Amino acid sequence: MSTREGRYYSKVTAKGQVTLPAHLRQRLRIEPGDLVEVRAGEGDDSQVIELRRRRSLIEATAGIARPKVPQEPRPWDEVEELVRDEIGRRVFEETTR
């Protein structure tokens, strides 16, 4: 691996793997097993590859949605009535279109 003015040169292995320098992995907080996004720039003949760490889907979405649960559990007969009312409302909407 050689560098020149912030540029890094690395050979691609037969398996298509490229080694990232340790200081770059540390700067980007890339650890073994992390998902890394690689994007190829568009344009003229010059090729630019952008590299950045991507969080896993689980990490990226953790805590986004909070469950809408009532503070106190509802009695079963009340739940059945709510379900029955909702089904009736949906059937009515479908049949009156």
KATACOR-V474055 format. One record per helix or strand of 3 or more residues. SS is the DSSP state (H for helix, E for strand). FROM is the first residue (numbers start at 0). LEN is the number of residues. If there is no record, write none. Layout:
# KATACOR-V474055
ss from len
SS FROM LEN
SS FROM LEN
This chain:
# KATACOR-V474055
ss from len
E 1 3
E 6 3
H 21 6
E 34 6
E 48 6
H 56 5
H 75 20
